């Protein structure tokens, strides 16, 4: 009996407190939020909004790093290959996480298996925006212009297989019009060229264009959600303007490499919940016409799998592939 007590006493301090100290030490250095799109897009806006609040809660610097290109796969791949230690995280969207994965047979991995959900963050409405010089204010007026354009009208998006690209393809299919897709490396560059008149129209995320729209640099003529956006009820939906069945929206979530310790994931999820519930973030998201939709890690993974089931048939019908 005494020998068993002695062995237990020797084992416990070596294993349990050691593990507790290792977990308590996280985070001990800066954390990077990788945004797989160019600066200025909706993911970038959200990441830079929550970063300082996460930093305060975690007691370490939280740095936003933009790694654009490849439809979001370059930045996503960087996090996939990173050590699962909680220091390299992905601020992901429906565009790169679901759509690009569905159209990229040579991606080399399944995001559902190599990335784990930390938290769902923000629901982001898609919108149809035009250059003011086009002289249209409604979807029906735009359709007249498109049908008069020989060879079809070009539209910009944040990249091939992005939610904005799929928004344009769905619009084309439902209206029976000719459209030519012009992919960019993020929402920021799309907005710049749309305001310059380089492209006449674009499907974009509302947070990216709300500022330029308010200043008159571009015009929003329709929202892609099935119903009007609660915080911007003045914007009519595309569906109610004569395109029944049209519904596209995006989202932003936080993900970590699979294998990241559960206590670290749980801590990150909780700090993200606090950030999204803060008055500063909620008021800013309202100004951007976006809504916080926090989900815990398990719910985030389940949500992503449901998104694959929902959009797989749509992507196949549009016959989009990156080869």
C-alpha positions in Angstrom: 0.0 0.0 0.0 2.8 2.4 0.9 4.7 1.5 -2.3 1.6 2.2 -4.5 1.1 5.6 -2.8 4.8 6.5 -3.3 4.6 5.6 -7.0 1.5 7.6 -7.5 3.0 10.6 -5.7 6.1 10.4 -7.9 4.1 10.1 -11.2 1.6 12.8 -10.7 3.9 15.8 -10.4 5.8 14.7 -13.6 2.8 14.2 -15.9 -0.1 16.4 -14.9 1.5 19.6 -13.7 3.9 19.5 -16.6 1.0 19.3 -19.1 -0.8 22.1 -17.2 2.2 24.3 -17.4 2.6 23.7 -21.1 -1.1 24.6 -21.8 -1.0 27.6 -19.5 2.0 29.0 -21.4 -0.1 29.5 -24.6 0.1 32.0 -26.0 3.7 32.9 -25.4 4.4 34.8 -28.7 2.4 36.7 -31.4 -0.4 35.0 -33.2 -0.9 35.4 -36.9 -4.3 35.6 -38.6 -3.8 34.7 -42.3 -6.2 36.3 -44.6 -6.1 34.6 -48.0 -7.2 37.7 -49.9 -5.8 41.1 -50.7 -6.2 44.0 -48.3 -9.6 45.8 -48.4 -11.8 42.8 -48.8 -14.5 41.7 -46.3 -12.3 39.0 -44.7 -9.5 41.5 -44.2 -11.9 44.1 -42.7 -13.3 41.6 -40.2 -9.8 40.3 -39.3 -8.5 43.7 -38.6 -11.6 44.6 -36.6 -11.3 41.7 -34.2 -7.5 41.4 -34.0 -6.9 44.1 -31.4 -9.7 42.8 -29.1 -8.3 39.2 -29.4 -4.9 40.6 -28.6 -6.2 42.2 -25.4 -8.0 39.0 -24.4 -5.0 36.7 -25.1 -2.3 39.0 -23.8 -0.3 38.7 -27.0 -0.1 40.6 -30.3 -2.4 39.3 -33.0 -1.1 40.2 -36.5 -3.1 40.1 -39.7 -1.1 38.8 -42.7 -2.6 39.0 -46.2 -1.6 36.1 -48.5 -3.6 36.6 -51.7 -3.7 34.4 -54.8 -4.9 31.1 -56.2 -8.6 31.8 -55.2 -7.6 31.9 -51.6 -5.6 28.6 -51.8 -2.2 30.2 -51.2 -3.1 31.6 -47.8 -5.1 28.6 -46.9 -2.3 26.3 -47.8 0.1 28.3 -45.6 -2.1 27.5 -42.6 -2.7 23.9 -43.6 1.1 23.4 -43.6 1.7 25.3 -40.3 2.4 23.7 -37.0 -0.8 22.9 -35.1 0.2 25.0 -32.1 -2.4 27.9 -32.2 0.0 30.5 -33.6 -1.1 30.4 -37.3 -4.8 30.7 -37.9 -6.9 31.1 -41.0 -9.6 33.8 -41.5 -11.6 31.9 -44.1 -14.7 32.5 -46.2 -17.2 30.5 -48.2 -15.2 31.5 -51.3 -11.9 29.8 -50.6 -13.0 27.3 -48.0 -15.9 25.8 -49.9 -16.2 27.1 -53.5 -12.6 27.0 -54.4 -12.2 23.6 -52.8 -15.1 22.2 -54.8 -13.6 23.4 -58.2 -10.0 22.4 -57.5 -9.5 18.7 -57.9 -5.7 19.1 -57.6 -5.8 21.1 -54.4 -4.1 18.1 -52.6 -6.1 18.1 -49.5 -9.7 18.2 -48.1 -10.2 21.3 -46.0 -12.7 19.4 -43.9 -10.0 17.0 -42.9 -6.9 19.2 -42.5 -8.5 22.3 -40.9 -10.5 22.4 -37.7 -13.2 25.0 -37.0 -12.5 27.4 -34.2 -15.5 29.8 -34.6 -17.9 31.0 -37.2 -17.6 34.8 -37.1 -19.6 36.9 -39.5 -22.5 36.6 -42.0 -21.7 38.7 -45.0 -24.3 39.7 -47.6 -23.4 39.6 -51.3 -24.5 42.5 -53.5 -24.6 43.5 -57.1 -22.8 46.9 -57.7 -22.3 49.0 -60.9 -20.3 51.9 -62.0 -22.6 55.0 -61.8 -21.7 55.9 -65.5 -23.7 52.8 -66.6 -26.8 54.8 -65.8 -28.8 52.0 -64.1 -30.5 51.9 -60.7 -32.4 48.6 -60.8 -31.7 45.0 -61.9 -34.2 45.2 -64.7 -32.5 48.3 -66.1 -29.2 46.5 -65.9 -30.6 43.5 -67.8 -31.6 45.8 -70.7 -28.0 47.0 -70.9 -26.6 43.5 -70.7 -28.8 42.2 -73.5 -27.8 45.1 -75.7 -24.1 44.4 -75.2 -22.7 42.3 -78.0 -20.7 39.4 -76.6 -22.0 40.0 -73.1 -21.1 42.3 -70.3 -18.1 41.7 -68.1 -18.4 41.4 -64.3 -15.7 41.4 -61.7 -15.4 39.1 -58.6 -12.8 38.5 -55.9 -11.5 35.4 -57.7 -12.4 32.3 -59.6 -14.8 30.1 -57.6 -15.3 32.9 -55.0 -18.8 33.4 -53.6 -18.9 36.5 -55.8 -18.0 34.5 -58.9 -20.8 32.0 -58.1 -23.1 34.9 -57.5 -22.5 36.1 -61.0 -22.8 32.6 -62.5 -26.1 32.1 -60.8 -27.3 35.5 -62.0 -26.3 34.5 -65.6 -28.1 31.2 -65.4 -31.3 32.5 -63.9 -31.6 35.6 -66.3 -30.4 33.8 -69.4 -27.9 36.6 -70.2 -24.3 36.6 -71.4 -21.7 37.6 -68.9 -17.9 37.5 -69.0 -16.2 36.8 -65.7 -13.2 38.9 -64.7 -11.5 37.5 -61.6 -9.4 39.6 -59.2 -7.2 38.8 -56.2 -9.6 40.1 -53.6 -12.5 42.5 -53.1 -10.4 45.6 -52.7 -9.0 45.5 -56.3 -12.5 44.8 -57.7 -13.9 47.9 -56.0 -11.0 50.0 -57.3 -11.5 48.9 -60.9 -15.3 49.2 -60.6 -15.0 52.8 -59.4 -12.5 53.6 -62.2 -14.9 52.2 -64.8 -12.5 49.4 -65.9 -15.4 47.0 -65.3 -19.1 48.0 -65.5 -20.5 45.7 -62.8 -19.4 43.3 -60.0 -20.7 40.9 -57.5 -19.1 41.8 -54.2 -19.4 41.5 -50.4 -21.3 44.4 -48.9 -18.6 45.4 -46.4 -16.2 46.0 -49.2 -18.4 48.4 -51.1 -20.5 50.1 -48.5 -17.9 53.0 -48.1 -17.5 53.6 -51.9 -21.3 53.4 -52.3 -21.9 56.1 -49.7 -19.3 58.4 -51.3 -20.9 57.9 -54.8 -18.0 55.9 -56.3 -20.2 53.0 -57.2 -23.9 52.1 -56.9 -25.5 49.1 -55.2 -28.6 48.0 -57.1 -29.4 44.7 -55.4 -28.7 42.4 -52.4 -28.0 38.7 -53.0 -29.7 37.4 -49.9 -33.1 35.7 -50.1 -34.6 38.5 -47.9 -33.6 42.1 -47.4 -30.7 42.7 -45.0 -32.1 43.6 -41.6 -29.6 46.4 -41.0 -30.0 47.8 -44.5 -33.7 47.3 -45.4 -33.5 50.0 -48.0 -31.6 47.8 -50.4 -33.9 45.6 -52.5 -33.0 42.0 -53.1 -32.1 40.7 -56.6 -34.9 38.1 -56.3 -37.6 40.7 -55.7 -36.4 42.6 -58.8 -37.5 39.9 -61.2 -34.9 37.1 -60.6 -36.9 34.6 -58.5 -34.8 31.9 -56.7 -31.7 34.1 -56.5 -29.9 33.7 -53.1 -26.2 33.9 -52.4 -24.5 35.0 -49.2 -21.0 34.6 -47.8 -19.5 34.1 -44.3 -16.3 34.5 -42.5 -14.9 32.0 -40.0 -11.7 31.2 -38.0 -9.9 27.9 -38.5 -6.8 26.2 -37.3 -4.6 23.3 -38.5 -6.0 19.9 -37.6 -4.3 18.7 -34.4 -4.2 22.0 -32.7 -4.7 21.2 -28.9 -8.4 21.3 -27.9 -7.7 23.7 -24.9 -6.1 26.2 -27.4 -9.0 25.9 -29.8 -11.5 26.3 -27.0 -9.7 29.4 -25.7 -9.6 31.0 -29.1 -13.3 30.3 -29.6 -14.2 31.9 -26.3 -12.1 35.0 -27.0 -13.7 35.3 -30.4 -17.1 35.1 -28.8 -16.2 37.9 -26.5 -14.8 40.0 -29.4 -18.0 39.6 -31.5 -20.1 40.5 -28.5 -18.2 43.7 -27.7 -20.0 46.9 -28.4 -17.1 48.2 -30.6 -17.3 45.2 -33.0 -21.1 45.0 -33.1 -21.5 48.7 -33.9 -18.8 48.4 -36.6 -20.4 45.3 -38.1 -23.7 47.1 -38.2 -22.1 50.0 -40.1 -20.8 47.4 -42.5 -24.2 45.7 -42.9 -22.8 42.4 -41.6 -23.9 40.4 -38.6 -22.0 38.3 -36.0 -22.9 34.6 -36.2 -20.6 33.1 -33.6 -20.6 29.3 -33.5 -18.4 27.0 -31.3 -15.8 24.7 -32.9 -18.1 21.7 -33.3 -20.9 23.8 -34.8 -18.5 25.5 -37.1 -17.3 22.1 -38.5 -20.9 20.9 -39.0 -21.7 24.2 -40.7 -18.9 23.8 -43.2 -19.9 20.2 -44.1 -23.4 21.4 -44.7 -22.1 24.1 -47.0 -20.2 21.5 -49.1 -23.4 19.5 -49.4 -25.4 22.6 -50.4 -23.0 24.1 -53.0 -21.6 21.0 -54.6 -24.5 20.5 -57.0 -24.5 24.2 -57.9 -20.8 24.3 -58.8 -21.2 21.2 -60.9 -24.1 22.7 -62.8 -22.1 25.8 -63.5 -19.2 23.6 -64.8 -16.6 25.6 -63.0 -13.1 24.1 -62.6 -9.6 25.4 -62.0 -8.1 22.2 -63.6 
